[in-house]
Amino acid sequence: MLFIYRAGLYCITWINNLNYDKIQTKNEVVEIYVNDFLRMLKYQRNFSDHSIKSYDHDIHEFITFLKTESLSVQTFKYIDARNYLAMLYGRNLKKSTVSRKISTLRSYYNYLADRDCVDINPFTGLPFPKKEAVLPDFMYENEIEALFSSLDENHKMYERDLAILELLYATGMRAGELISLRLQDIDFTVQVVRVLGKGRKWRVVPFHDRAARALKSYAETYSEEILKNDAMWVNHRGGPLTVRGLRHIIDMTVKRSALHLDIHPHTFRHTFATHLLNNGADLRAVQDLLGHESLSTTQRYTHVTTEQLKKTYLNAHPSNKKR
């Protein structure tokens, strides 16, 4: 067995010579590559933990398929990739989900090919499913106010919950970005927050007076726990809040509000962007506030505002009412 050490990874060059009836042995070898690939995504390409979990799930789902079909990473060809794509479609998955899974496997095979562990990438040239044109969900201003009003002032964690909702709506930050905040990331003097976004890139986002008041009240009440955890948000036990805990807070708030809406942390981000654009904000300014790499990602919110403008027009125009 000959192992070649390359860029801190063990590339097993003899794997192509293994007997293909030893599927379990080969997949143990493949597991080494999976772990190295995921480490590369985390430490070299700065992928978020959420993205890495998705990659991990998609790759292991693929490995299970290989075992079922008595195939290996090395014997898997373009025709097999087409069959795999057909299998994914047969599960009635969303086009965006299928596209993500194929993109994951294409990246993984590129990684293996760069290390001479496979000869070809069978996913090269495989057609990606066209993404569905889904407009972002957002809340209207009266719905946002109804959500805030539903918070129970007598609840033990009222100040925390109010501060969280205010900051989500005031800044449009992602759930993971909010949870990773520390007290030193917030400048109360100039009312800005430093946000560590995707690709571990920092951006600065301002927040308004109402959010500032809620944040100050919360920070003063829970200063001891915040300093102890070195994390901005605490759970009901005094430990650091998780993304799962954040989702639970929003779920409970929505139930109390009696709003029949599917609201999640990212809904606040969509709402933030939509409301800014509805009120005349510059598209590139919104791009910077959201931390989008591409302007086209931000432009999808203009479709939301256009649709809303059209709806308002049709409801208000006298000629349309006469029909």
TIDO-187998 format. One record per residue (C-alpha): y, x, z; chain; residue number from 0. Coordinates in nm, 2 decimals. Layout:
<atoms>
<atom c2="Y" c1="X" c3="Z" chain="A" n="NUM"/>
...
</atoms>
This chain:
<atoms>
<atom c2="0.00" c1="0.00" c3="0.00" chain="A" n="0"/>
<atom c2="0.33" c1="0.15" c3="-0.11" chain="A" n="1"/>
<atom c2="0.65" c1="0.04" c3="0.05" chain="A" n="2"/>
<atom c2="0.99" c1="0.14" c3="-0.10" chain="A" n="3"/>
<atom c2="1.29" c1="0.12" c3="0.13" chain="A" n="4"/>
<atom c2="1.59" c1="0.00" c3="-0.06" chain="A" n="5"/>
<atom c2="1.93" c1="-0.11" c3="0.09" chain="A" n="6"/>
<atom c2="1.77" c1="-0.17" c3="0.43" chain="A" n="7"/>
<atom c2="1.50" c1="-0.39" c3="0.29" chain="A" n="8"/>
<atom c2="1.13" c1="-0.33" c3="0.23" chain="A" n="9"/>
<atom c2="1.05" c1="-0.42" c3="-0.13" chain="A" n="10"/>
<atom c2="0.67" c1="-0.46" c3="-0.17" chain="A" n="11"/>
<atom c2="0.60" c1="-0.33" c3="-0.52" chain="A" n="12"/>
<atom c2="0.23" c1="-0.38" c3="-0.50" chain="A" n="13"/>
<atom c2="0.25" c1="-0.76" c3="-0.45" chain="A" n="14"/>
<atom c2="0.19" c1="-0.82" c3="-0.82" chain="A" n="15"/>
<atom c2="-0.15" c1="-0.65" c3="-0.79" chain="A" n="16"/>
<atom c2="-0.27" c1="-0.89" c3="-0.52" chain="A" n="17"/>
<atom c2="-0.55" c1="-1.13" c3="-0.60" chain="A" n="18"/>
<atom c2="-0.39" c1="-1.48" c3="-0.65" chain="A" n="19"/>
<atom c2="-0.66" c1="-1.65" c3="-0.44" chain="A" n="20"/>
<atom c2="-0.50" c1="-1.49" c3="-0.13" chain="A" n="21"/>
<atom c2="-0.21" c1="-1.74" c3="-0.12" chain="A" n="22"/>
<atom c2="-0.17" c1="-1.72" c3="0.26" chain="A" n="23"/>
<atom c2="-0.13" c1="-1.34" c3="0.26" chain="A" n="24"/>
<atom c2="0.12" c1="-1.35" c3="-0.02" chain="A" n="25"/>
<atom c2="0.33" c1="-1.62" c3="0.14" chain="A" n="26"/>
<atom c2="0.34" c1="-1.41" c3="0.45" chain="A" n="27"/>
<atom c2="0.49" c1="-1.14" c3="0.24" chain="A" n="28"/>
<atom c2="0.73" c1="-1.39" c3="0.08" chain="A" n="29"/>
<atom c2="0.84" c1="-1.49" c3="0.43" chain="A" n="30"/>
<atom c2="0.98" c1="-1.13" c3="0.48" chain="A" n="31"/>
<atom c2="1.19" c1="-1.18" c3="0.17" chain="A" n="32"/>
<atom c2="1.31" c1="-1.52" c3="0.29" chain="A" n="33"/>
<atom c2="1.43" c1="-1.38" c3="0.62" chain="A" n="34"/>
<atom c2="1.60" c1="-1.09" c3="0.45" chain="A" n="35"/>
<atom c2="1.77" c1="-1.32" c3="0.20" chain="A" n="36"/>
<atom c2="1.90" c1="-1.54" c3="0.48" chain="A" n="37"/>
<atom c2="2.03" c1="-1.24" c3="0.67" chain="A" n="38"/>
<atom c2="2.21" c1="-1.12" c3="0.36" chain="A" n="39"/>
<atom c2="2.38" c1="-1.46" c3="0.32" chain="A" n="40"/>
<atom c2="2.49" c1="-1.46" c3="0.68" chain="A" n="41"/>
<atom c2="2.61" c1="-1.10" c3="0.73" chain="A" n="42"/>
<atom c2="2.71" c1="-0.99" c3="0.38" chain="A" n="43"/>
<atom c2="2.83" c1="-1.32" c3="0.22" chain="A" n="44"/>
<atom c2="2.95" c1="-1.48" c3="0.54" chain="A" n="45"/>
<atom c2="2.78" c1="-1.81" c3="0.48" chain="A" n="46"/>
<atom c2="2.81" c1="-2.07" c3="0.76" chain="A" n="47"/>
<atom c2="2.51" c1="-2.16" c3="0.98" chain="A" n="48"/>
<atom c2="2.50" c1="-2.50" c3="0.83" chain="A" n="49"/>
<atom c2="2.47" c1="-2.35" c3="0.47" chain="A" n="50"/>
<atom c2="2.21" c1="-2.11" c3="0.59" chain="A" n="51"/>
<atom c2="2.00" c1="-2.39" c3="0.73" chain="A" n="52"/>
<atom c2="2.02" c1="-2.58" c3="0.40" chain="A" n="53"/>
<atom c2="1.91" c1="-2.26" c3="0.21" chain="A" n="54"/>
<atom c2="1.62" c1="-2.21" c3="0.46" chain="A" n="55"/>
<atom c2="1.50" c1="-2.57" c3="0.43" chain="A" n="56"/>
<atom c2="1.52" c1="-2.57" c3="0.05" chain="A" n="57"/>
<atom c2="1.33" c1="-2.24" c3="0.02" chain="A" n="58"/>
<atom c2="1.05" c1="-2.33" c3="0.26" chain="A" n="59"/>
<atom c2="1.02" c1="-2.67" c3="0.09" chain="A" n="60"/>
<atom c2="0.96" c1="-2.47" c3="-0.23" chain="A" n="61"/>
<atom c2="0.71" c1="-2.24" c3="-0.07" chain="A" n="62"/>
<atom c2="0.51" c1="-2.55" c3="0.05" chain="A" n="63"/>
<atom c2="0.51" c1="-2.67" c3="-0.31" chain="A" n="64"/>
<atom c2="0.38" c1="-2.33" c3="-0.43" chain="A" n="65"/>
<atom c2="0.09" c1="-2.35" c3="-0.18" chain="A" n="66"/>
<atom c2="0.01" c1="-2.71" c3="-0.29" chain="A" n="67"/>
<atom c2="0.00" c1="-2.60" c3="-0.66" chain="A" n="68"/>
<atom c2="-0.19" c1="-2.27" c3="-0.59" chain="A" n="69"/>
<atom c2="0.11" c1="-2.08" c3="-0.73" chain="A" n="70"/>
<atom c2="0.31" c1="-1.79" c3="-0.60" chain="A" n="71"/>
<atom c2="0.66" c1="-1.67" c3="-0.64" chain="A" n="72"/>
<atom c2="0.54" c1="-1.42" c3="-0.90" chain="A" n="73"/>
<atom c2="0.33" c1="-1.66" c3="-1.11" chain="A" n="74"/>
<atom c2="0.59" c1="-1.94" c3="-1.11" chain="A" n="75"/>
<atom c2="0.73" c1="-1.97" c3="-1.46" chain="A" n="76"/>
<atom c2="1.00" c1="-2.17" c3="-1.64" chain="A" n="77"/>
<atom c2="0.76" c1="-2.45" c3="-1.72" chain="A" n="78"/>
<atom c2="0.68" c1="-2.48" c3="-1.35" chain="A" n="79"/>
<atom c2="1.05" c1="-2.49" c3="-1.27" chain="A" n="80"/>
<atom c2="1.09" c1="-2.78" c3="-1.50" chain="A" n="81"/>
<atom c2="0.80" c1="-2.96" c3="-1.33" chain="A" n="82"/>
<atom c2="0.95" c1="-2.88" c3="-0.99" chain="A" n="83"/>
<atom c2="1.28" c1="-3.03" c3="-1.11" chain="A" n="84"/>
<atom c2="1.09" c1="-3.35" c3="-1.23" chain="A" n="85"/>
<atom c2="0.92" c1="-3.37" c3="-0.89" chain="A" n="86"/>
<atom c2="1.26" c1="-3.36" c3="-0.72" chain="A" n="87"/>
<atom c2="1.39" c1="-3.64" c3="-0.94" chain="A" n="88"/>
<atom c2="1.08" c1="-3.84" c3="-0.87" chain="A" n="89"/>
<atom c2="1.18" c1="-3.84" c3="-0.50" chain="A" n="90"/>
<atom c2="1.50" c1="-4.04" c3="-0.59" chain="A" n="91"/>
<atom c2="1.72" c1="-3.77" c3="-0.43" chain="A" n="92"/>
<atom c2="2.09" c1="-3.77" c3="-0.50" chain="A" n="93"/>
<atom c2="2.19" c1="-3.56" c3="-0.80" chain="A" n="94"/>
<atom c2="2.40" c1="-3.34" c3="-0.57" chain="A" n="95"/>
<atom c2="2.10" c1="-3.27" c3="-0.35" chain="A" n="96"/>
<atom c2="1.88" c1="-3.18" c3="-0.65" chain="A" n="97"/>
<atom c2="2.16" c1="-2.96" c3="-0.78" chain="A" n="98"/>
<atom c2="2.19" c1="-2.78" c3="-0.44" chain="A" n="99"/>
<atom c2="1.81" c1="-2.72" c3="-0.42" chain="A" n="100"/>
<atom c2="1.79" c1="-2.57" c3="-0.77" chain="A" n="101"/>
<atom c2="2.10" c1="-2.36" c3="-0.71" chain="A" n="102"/>
<atom c2="1.94" c1="-2.23" c3="-0.39" chain="A" n="103"/>
<atom c2="1.62" c1="-2.13" c3="-0.57" chain="A" n="104"/>
<atom c2="1.81" c1="-1.97" c3="-0.85" chain="A" n="105"/>
<atom c2="2.00" c1="-1.75" c3="-0.61" chain="A" n="106"/>
<atom c2="1.69" c1="-1.66" c3="-0.42" chain="A" n="107"/>
<atom c2="1.51" c1="-1.55" c3="-0.74" chain="A" n="108"/>
<atom c2="1.82" c1="-1.35" c3="-0.84" chain="A" n="109"/>
<atom c2="1.78" c1="-1.18" c3="-0.51" chain="A" n="110"/>
<atom c2="1.41" c1="-1.10" c3="-0.57" chain="A" n="111"/>
<atom c2="1.48" c1="-0.98" c3="-0.92" chain="A" n="112"/>
<atom c2="1.75" c1="-0.74" c3="-0.81" chain="A" n="113"/>
<atom c2="1.48" c1="-0.59" c3="-0.58" chain="A" n="114"/>
<atom c2="1.22" c1="-0.57" c3="-0.86" chain="A" n="115"/>
<atom c2="1.00" c1="-0.82" c3="-0.67" chain="A" n="116"/>
<atom c2="0.98" c1="-1.06" c3="-0.96" chain="A" n="117"/>
<atom c2="1.01" c1="-0.99" c3="-1.34" chain="A" n="118"/>
<atom c2="1.21" c1="-1.30" c3="-1.43" chain="A" n="119"/>
<atom c2="1.41" c1="-1.58" c3="-1.27" chain="A" n="120"/>
<atom c2="1.23" c1="-1.90" c3="-1.38" chain="A" n="121"/>
<atom c2="1.53" c1="-2.11" c3="-1.29" chain="A" n="122"/>
<atom c2="1.76" c1="-1.93" c3="-1.53" chain="A" n="123"/>
<atom c2="1.85" c1="-2.18" c3="-1.81" chain="A" n="124"/>
<atom c2="1.72" c1="-2.48" c3="-1.62" chain="A" n="125"/>
<atom c2="1.97" c1="-2.76" c3="-1.67" chain="A" n="126"/>
<atom c2="2.16" c1="-2.86" c3="-1.36" chain="A" n="127"/>
<atom c2="2.19" c1="-3.23" c3="-1.29" chain="A" n="128"/>
<atom c2="2.54" c1="-3.36" c3="-1.35" chain="A" n="129"/>
<atom c2="2.72" c1="-3.44" c3="-1.03" chain="A" n="130"/>
<atom c2="2.80" c1="-3.80" c3="-0.95" chain="A" n="131"/>
<atom c2="3.17" c1="-3.88" c3="-0.95" chain="A" n="132"/>
<atom c2="3.20" c1="-3.99" c3="-0.59" chain="A" n="133"/>
<atom c2="3.54" c1="-4.04" c3="-0.45" chain="A" n="134"/>
<atom c2="3.59" c1="-3.91" c3="-0.09" chain="A" n="135"/>
<atom c2="3.58" c1="-4.17" c3="0.19" chain="A" n="136"/>
<atom c2="3.90" c1="-4.20" c3="0.39" chain="A" n="137"/>
<atom c2="4.06" c1="-4.43" c3="0.64" chain="A" n="138"/>
<atom c2="4.38" c1="-4.63" c3="0.59" chain="A" n="139"/>
<atom c2="4.66" c1="-4.57" c3="0.84" chain="A" n="140"/>
<atom c2="4.59" c1="-4.89" c3="1.03" chain="A" n="141"/>
<atom c2="4.23" c1="-4.79" c3="1.06" chain="A" n="142"/>
<atom c2="4.32" c1="-4.45" c3="1.20" chain="A" n="143"/>
<atom c2="4.55" c1="-4.62" c3="1.46" chain="A" n="144"/>
<atom c2="4.27" c1="-4.87" c3="1.55" chain="A" n="145"/>
<atom c2="4.04" c1="-4.58" c3="1.61" chain="A" n="146"/>
<atom c2="4.28" c1="-4.41" c3="1.84" chain="A" n="147"/>
<atom c2="4.36" c1="-4.73" c3="2.02" chain="A" n="148"/>
<atom c2="3.99" c1="-4.79" c3="2.09" chain="A" n="149"/>
<atom c2="3.96" c1="-4.48" c3="2.31" chain="A" n="150"/>
<atom c2="3.90" c1="-4.57" c3="2.68" chain="A" n="151"/>
<atom c2="4.18" c1="-4.42" c3="2.89" chain="A" n="152"/>
<atom c2="3.95" c1="-4.46" c3="3.20" chain="A" n="153"/>
<atom c2="3.67" c1="-4.26" c3="3.04" chain="A" n="154"/>
<atom c2="3.61" c1="-3.92" c3="3.21" chain="A" n="155"/>
<atom c2="3.65" c1="-3.73" c3="2.88" chain="A" n="156"/>
<atom c2="3.94" c1="-3.94" c3="2.74" chain="A" n="157"/>
<atom c2="4.18" c1="-3.65" c3="2.71" chain="A" n="158"/>
<atom c2="3.93" c1="-3.44" c3="2.53" chain="A" n="159"/>
<atom c2="3.83" c1="-3.72" c3="2.29" chain="A" n="160"/>
<atom c2="4.20" c1="-3.80" c3="2.21" chain="A" n="161"/>
<atom c2="4.28" c1="-3.43" c3="2.15" chain="A" n="162"/>
<atom c2="3.99" c1="-3.39" c3="1.92" chain="A" n="163"/>
<atom c2="4.07" c1="-3.70" c3="1.71" chain="A" n="164"/>
<atom c2="4.44" c1="-3.60" c3="1.70" chain="A" n="165"/>
<atom c2="4.36" c1="-3.25" c3="1.58" chain="A" n="166"/>
<atom c2="4.11" c1="-3.36" c3="1.32" chain="A" n="167"/>
<atom c2="4.36" c1="-3.59" c3="1.17" chain="A" n="168"/>
<atom c2="4.66" c1="-3.36" c3="1.21" chain="A" n="169"/>
<atom c2="4.49" c1="-3.06" c3="1.05" chain="A" n="170"/>
<atom c2="4.20" c1="-3.17" c3="0.83" chain="A" n="171"/>
<atom c2="3.98" c1="-2.90" c3="0.96" chain="A" n="172"/>
<atom c2="3.60" c1="-2.91" c3="0.92" chain="A" n="173"/>
<atom c2="3.37" c1="-3.00" c3="1.21" chain="A" n="174"/>
<atom c2="3.24" c1="-2.64" c3="1.24" chain="A" n="175"/>
<atom c2="3.60" c1="-2.50" c3="1.23" chain="A" n="176"/>
<atom c2="3.71" c1="-2.74" c3="1.51" chain="A" n="177"/>
<atom c2="3.41" c1="-2.65" c3="1.73" chain="A" n="178"/>
<atom c2="3.46" c1="-2.27" c3="1.69" chain="A" n="179"/>
<atom c2="3.82" c1="-2.29" c3="1.81" chain="A" n="180"/>
<atom c2="3.93" c1="-2.09" c3="2.12" chain="A" n="181"/>
<atom c2="4.24" c1="-2.15" c3="2.32" chain="A" n="182"/>
<atom c2="4.40" c1="-1.83" c3="2.19" chain="A" n="183"/>
<atom c2="4.38" c1="-1.98" c3="1.83" chain="A" n="184"/>
<atom c2="4.63" c1="-2.24" c3="1.92" chain="A" n="185"/>
<atom c2="5.00" c1="-2.15" c3="1.94" chain="A" n="186"/>
<atom c2="5.18" c1="-2.43" c3="2.12" chain="A" n="187"/>
<atom c2="5.52" c1="-2.27" c3="2.08" chain="A" n="188"/>
<atom c2="5.54" c1="-2.31" c3="1.70" chain="A" n="189"/>
<atom c2="5.26" c1="-2.57" c3="1.69" chain="A" n="190"/>
<atom c2="5.01" c1="-2.40" c3="1.46" chain="A" n="191"/>
<atom c2="4.64" c1="-2.34" c3="1.48" chain="A" n="192"/>
<atom c2="4.45" c1="-2.04" c3="1.34" chain="A" n="193"/>
<atom c2="4.14" c1="-2.17" c3="1.16" chain="A" n="194"/>
<atom c2="3.84" c1="-1.96" c3="1.07" chain="A" n="195"/>
<atom c2="3.71" c1="-2.12" c3="0.75" chain="A" n="196"/>
<atom c2="3.44" c1="-2.07" c3="0.49" chain="A" n="197"/>
<atom c2="3.38" c1="-1.71" c3="0.39" chain="A" n="198"/>
<atom c2="3.52" c1="-1.61" c3="0.74" chain="A" n="199"/>
<atom c2="3.87" c1="-1.64" c3="0.60" chain="A" n="200"/>
<atom c2="4.15" c1="-1.73" c3="0.83" chain="A" n="201"/>
<atom c2="4.42" c1="-1.98" c3="0.76" chain="A" n="202"/>
<atom c2="4.71" c1="-2.12" c3="0.96" chain="A" n="203"/>
<atom c2="4.76" c1="-2.50" c3="0.98" chain="A" n="204"/>
<atom c2="5.05" c1="-2.67" c3="1.16" chain="A" n="205"/>
<atom c2="5.01" c1="-2.98" c3="1.38" chain="A" n="206"/>
<atom c2="5.26" c1="-3.24" c3="1.48" chain="A" n="207"/>
<atom c2="5.41" c1="-3.34" c3="1.82" chain="A" n="208"/>
<atom c2="5.16" c1="-3.61" c3="1.90" chain="A" n="209"/>
<atom c2="4.87" c1="-3.38" c3="1.85" chain="A" n="210"/>
<atom c2="5.05" c1="-3.11" c3="2.06" chain="A" n="211"/>
<atom c2="5.09" c1="-3.35" c3="2.35" chain="A" n="212"/>
<atom c2="4.73" c1="-3.45" c3="2.34" chain="A" n="213"/>
<atom c2="4.62" c1="-3.08" c3="2.32" chain="A" n="214"/>
<atom c2="4.84" c1="-2.97" c3="2.61" chain="A" n="215"/>
<atom c2="4.72" c1="-3.25" c3="2.83" chain="A" n="216"/>
<atom c2="4.36" c1="-3.17" c3="2.76" chain="A" n="217"/>
<atom c2="4.40" c1="-2.79" c3="2.79" chain="A" n="218"/>
<atom c2="4.58" c1="-2.83" c3="3.13" chain="A" n="219"/>
<atom c2="4.31" c1="-3.06" c3="3.27" chain="A" n="220"/>
<atom c2="4.01" c1="-2.85" c3="3.15" chain="A" n="221"/>
<atom c2="4.17" c1="-2.50" c3="3.17" chain="A" n="222"/>
<atom c2="3.90" c1="-2.37" c3="3.40" chain="A" n="223"/>
<atom c2="3.61" c1="-2.48" c3="3.18" chain="A" n="224"/>
<atom c2="3.79" c1="-2.36" c3="2.87" chain="A" n="225"/>
<atom c2="3.84" c1="-2.01" c3="3.00" chain="A" n="226"/>
<atom c2="3.48" c1="-2.00" c3="3.15" chain="A" n="227"/>
<atom c2="3.32" c1="-2.09" c3="2.81" chain="A" n="228"/>
<atom c2="3.57" c1="-1.90" c3="2.59" chain="A" n="229"/>
<atom c2="3.56" c1="-2.22" c3="2.38" chain="A" n="230"/>
<atom c2="3.83" c1="-2.48" c3="2.33" chain="A" n="231"/>
<atom c2="3.60" c1="-2.79" c3="2.37" chain="A" n="232"/>
<atom c2="3.38" c1="-2.87" c3="2.66" chain="A" n="233"/>
<atom c2="3.10" c1="-3.13" c3="2.69" chain="A" n="234"/>
<atom c2="3.06" c1="-3.37" c3="2.98" chain="A" n="235"/>
<atom c2="2.86" c1="-3.11" c3="3.17" chain="A" n="236"/>
<atom c2="3.13" c1="-2.85" c3="3.14" chain="A" n="237"/>
<atom c2="2.96" c1="-2.64" c3="2.88" chain="A" n="238"/>
<atom c2="3.07" c1="-2.58" c3="2.52" chain="A" n="239"/>
<atom c2="3.07" c1="-2.87" c3="2.29" chain="A" n="240"/>
<atom c2="2.85" c1="-2.86" c3="1.98" chain="A" n="241"/>
<atom c2="2.89" c1="-3.02" c3="1.63" chain="A" n="242"/>
<atom c2="2.62" c1="-3.27" c3="1.73" chain="A" n="243"/>
<atom c2="2.83" c1="-3.36" c3="2.04" chain="A" n="244"/>
<atom c2="3.14" c1="-3.40" c3="1.82" chain="A" n="245"/>
<atom c2="2.95" c1="-3.64" c3="1.59" chain="A" n="246"/>
<atom c2="2.84" c1="-3.84" c3="1.90" chain="A" n="247"/>
<atom c2="3.20" c1="-3.87" c3="2.02" chain="A" n="248"/>
<atom c2="3.31" c1="-4.01" c3="1.69" chain="A" n="249"/>
<atom c2="3.01" c1="-4.24" c3="1.66" chain="A" n="250"/>
<atom c2="3.08" c1="-4.39" c3="2.01" chain="A" n="251"/>
<atom c2="3.46" c1="-4.42" c3="1.93" chain="A" n="252"/>
<atom c2="3.38" c1="-4.61" c3="1.60" chain="A" n="253"/>
<atom c2="3.15" c1="-4.85" c3="1.78" chain="A" n="254"/>
<atom c2="3.42" c1="-4.93" c3="2.04" chain="A" n="255"/>
<atom c2="3.68" c1="-4.98" c3="1.76" chain="A" n="256"/>
<atom c2="3.47" c1="-5.25" c3="1.59" chain="A" n="257"/>
<atom c2="3.56" c1="-5.09" c3="1.26" chain="A" n="258"/>
<atom c2="3.27" c1="-5.15" c3="1.01" chain="A" n="259"/>
<atom c2="3.30" c1="-4.81" c3="0.86" chain="A" n="260"/>
<atom c2="3.08" c1="-4.51" c3="0.82" chain="A" n="261"/>
<atom c2="3.31" c1="-4.25" c3="0.98" chain="A" n="262"/>
<atom c2="3.20" c1="-3.89" c3="1.04" chain="A" n="263"/>
<atom c2="3.40" c1="-3.57" c3="1.12" chain="A" n="264"/>
<atom c2="3.46" c1="-3.50" c3="0.75" chain="A" n="265"/>
<atom c2="3.62" c1="-3.85" c3="0.70" chain="A" n="266"/>
<atom c2="3.92" c1="-3.72" c3="0.90" chain="A" n="267"/>
<atom c2="3.95" c1="-3.43" c3="0.65" chain="A" n="268"/>
<atom c2="3.94" c1="-3.67" c3="0.36" chain="A" n="269"/>
<atom c2="4.19" c1="-3.89" c3="0.53" chain="A" n="270"/>
<atom c2="4.42" c1="-3.60" c3="0.61" chain="A" n="271"/>
<atom c2="4.43" c1="-3.49" c3="0.25" chain="A" n="272"/>
<atom c2="4.47" c1="-3.84" c3="0.10" chain="A" n="273"/>
<atom c2="4.75" c1="-3.94" c3="0.33" chain="A" n="274"/>
<atom c2="4.94" c1="-3.62" c3="0.26" chain="A" n="275"/>
<atom c2="4.92" c1="-3.67" c3="-0.11" chain="A" n="276"/>
<atom c2="5.00" c1="-4.04" c3="-0.08" chain="A" n="277"/>
<atom c2="5.32" c1="-3.93" c3="0.09" chain="A" n="278"/>
<atom c2="5.43" c1="-3.68" c3="-0.17" chain="A" n="279"/>
<atom c2="5.28" c1="-3.35" c3="-0.05" chain="A" n="280"/>
<atom c2="5.24" c1="-3.07" c3="-0.30" chain="A" n="281"/>
<atom c2="4.89" c1="-3.04" c3="-0.43" chain="A" n="282"/>
<atom c2="4.88" c1="-2.66" c3="-0.38" chain="A" n="283"/>
<atom c2="5.02" c1="-2.69" c3="-0.03" chain="A" n="284"/>
<atom c2="4.73" c1="-2.93" c3="0.05" chain="A" n="285"/>
<atom c2="4.49" c1="-2.68" c3="-0.10" chain="A" n="286"/>
<atom c2="4.61" c1="-2.41" c3="0.14" chain="A" n="287"/>
<atom c2="4.60" c1="-2.64" c3="0.44" chain="A" n="288"/>
<atom c2="4.24" c1="-2.74" c3="0.36" chain="A" n="289"/>
<atom c2="4.13" c1="-2.38" c3="0.28" chain="A" n="290"/>
<atom c2="4.00" c1="-2.47" c3="-0.06" chain="A" n="291"/>
<atom c2="3.92" c1="-2.17" c3="-0.29" chain="A" n="292"/>
<atom c2="3.97" c1="-2.38" c3="-0.61" chain="A" n="293"/>
<atom c2="4.25" c1="-2.62" c3="-0.68" chain="A" n="294"/>
<atom c2="4.00" c1="-2.85" c3="-0.86" chain="A" n="295"/>
<atom c2="3.83" c1="-2.91" c3="-0.52" chain="A" n="296"/>
<atom c2="4.16" c1="-3.05" c3="-0.39" chain="A" n="297"/>
<atom c2="4.23" c1="-3.24" c3="-0.71" chain="A" n="298"/>
<atom c2="3.96" c1="-3.49" c3="-0.63" chain="A" n="299"/>
<atom c2="4.19" c1="-3.64" c3="-0.37" chain="A" n="300"/>
<atom c2="4.44" c1="-3.72" c3="-0.65" chain="A" n="301"/>
<atom c2="4.18" c1="-3.95" c3="-0.79" chain="A" n="302"/>
<atom c2="4.17" c1="-4.13" c3="-0.46" chain="A" n="303"/>
<atom c2="4.55" c1="-4.18" c3="-0.45" chain="A" n="304"/>
<atom c2="4.55" c1="-4.29" c3="-0.82" chain="A" n="305"/>
<atom c2="4.28" c1="-4.55" c3="-0.75" chain="A" n="306"/>
<atom c2="4.48" c1="-4.67" c3="-0.45" chain="A" n="307"/>
<atom c2="4.80" c1="-4.69" c3="-0.66" chain="A" n="308"/>
<atom c2="4.62" c1="-4.89" c3="-0.92" chain="A" n="309"/>
<atom c2="4.48" c1="-5.13" c3="-0.66" chain="A" n="310"/>
<atom c2="4.83" c1="-5.18" c3="-0.51" chain="A" n="311"/>
<atom c2="4.97" c1="-5.23" c3="-0.86" chain="A" n="312"/>
<atom c2="4.71" c1="-5.49" c3="-0.96" chain="A" n="313"/>
<atom c2="4.75" c1="-5.68" c3="-0.63" chain="A" n="314"/>
<atom c2="5.13" c1="-5.68" c3="-0.65" chain="A" n="315"/>
<atom c2="5.22" c1="-5.72" c3="-1.02" chain="A" n="316"/>
<atom c2="5.32" c1="-6.08" c3="-1.10" chain="A" n="317"/>
<atom c2="5.16" c1="-6.08" c3="-1.44" chain="A" n="318"/>
<atom c2="4.82" c1="-5.98" c3="-1.29" chain="A" n="319"/>
<atom c2="4.84" c1="-6.26" c3="-1.03" chain="A" n="320"/>
<atom c2="4.89" c1="-6.53" c3="-1.30" chain="A" n="321"/>
<atom c2="4.55" c1="-6.45" c3="-1.47" chain="A" n="322"/>
</atoms>
